[in-house]
């Protein structure tokens, strides 16, 4: 069992490494994902890959860049594995998971990830992130942000 787990971890590392052009970039990414020695991480933002999280660990989870060609990746050989990772990432949140995507990235238009369409409508909340003009339905925490964005025409 331990050997199988280690092979799985190695395969995930290889897949992750393919997304970086240089080893230095991969190492920088890994350094950001890990905490300082002895750091507990409570009441702090933690950055990590979807591969690294386990269990209902966090009150809020933010999942950026859920766009086609990014997630699932354009070079992905296993979209079902990425679908499983999407599910794992969403279920890490104890209270709220927030998914973001762009309509325009790196000089061209982009589309939301197909995985977003698989989330049942009753589990979604409309917001300005979806490109709609209606006000965000929220508990008020984002009211000022919404007003500022609306004033800017965003």
N, C-alpha and C positions, 0 to 999 in steps of 0.2 A: 504493500500500500504506500509506503513512504517513497519508494522509487517511482511509482506512478505519479505521485503528487509532485515530486521533484521534476519529472519529465514535463508535466503539465506546466509548472512554473517556468521552466526553461523555454517551452514553446511560447508562452505568453510574453516572455522577455524578448524573444526573437521577433515576434509580431510587433511589439511596441518599438523595438529598435529600428524596424523598417520605416517608421514614420519620421525618423530624424536623418538629416543629411550628414551630420558629423557626430562622432563619439562624444565630443565635449557637450553638445546640445542634449544628448541623452543623459549624461551625467548631471548636468544642470537641472534637468527635469527630475531626476531621481533625488537630488539634494533638496529640491523644493517639496517633494512628496514626503520626505522623512523629517521628523522633529529633531530638535537638539537633544543630546543625551540628558536624561532625567526630566525632560519636559513632559508634563502630563497632557497638555493640549486642551484642558477644560477652558471654556469661555474664550476660545480662540478659533480662528478660521483654520481649517486643515485642508490642504490641497493634496489630492491623491487621485490615482487612476481608479477607474471602476473595478479593475482587477483586484485592487488591494483591499477594498472594503468587505466586511463580513458582518452579518447580523443587523438588527435595528440599532444602529450606532448613533445616529444624529437626529436632533430635533428637526432641523431644516437641511435640505440637500439642494444644491444648485448644480444643474447640468447644462453647461454652456455648449454652444456650437452643434446643436442637433440638426445638422443639415446633411442632405444627400452629398456624397463624396467625402464627407468628414465622418459622419456616423449614420449609417455604415460607411466605412472607408471605400474610396473608389477602387482600391486594389484588394479589397477583402475577398478572400477565398472561401469564407465561411459565414454567410449572412445569418445563418441560424445561431451561430455562436454569438454574434454581435446582438442579435435579438435577445438571447439569454442574458447577456451583459446589460442590456437596456432594462430588462426586468429586475435584475439584481440591483442596479443603480437606483431605480425607482423605489424599491422596497427597503433601501437603507434609511429612508426618512421615517421618523416616528410620527411627525405631524404634517410636514409639507415638503413636497418636491417641486422645484421650479425648473422648467426647461426653457432655454432660450435658443433662438436661431436668428440668422440675419437674412435679409432679402438680397443683400449685395455684399460680396466678400472678394477681396483681392482682384479687383478690376472686372468682376463679372457678377451676373445675377446668380442667386442660389435658391434652392427650394428646401423647405422643411424636411426633416428626416421622415421616411415612411413609417418609422416606429411611432411617431406622434399620432398618426391616423389610427393606430391600433389601440390607443388609450380610449376607453369608453367615455362617451360624452359626459356622462354623469360625474366623472372624476376630473373634469376640466373646469377651469374658471376663465372667463374671457378677460382680456386685459389689453392695454395698448401695445403689448409685445406682439399681439397677433395682427397688428396693422389696422385695427378697427378704430373708429372715431368715438365710439360710445365710452362713457366713463368706466373706469375699472371698478369691478365689484370687489370690495375689500373691507377689511376691518378698520380702515382709516389710517393704517400705518403708512400707506403710500399716497395719501390724498395730496400732500404738498408736492411730491414728485410728479404726480399726474398733472397738477395745475401748472407746474413749471414747464413740463413737456408740451402741454396743450398751448401754453403761451408762446412757445417756440415753434409751434406748428408741427410738432412731432407726435 
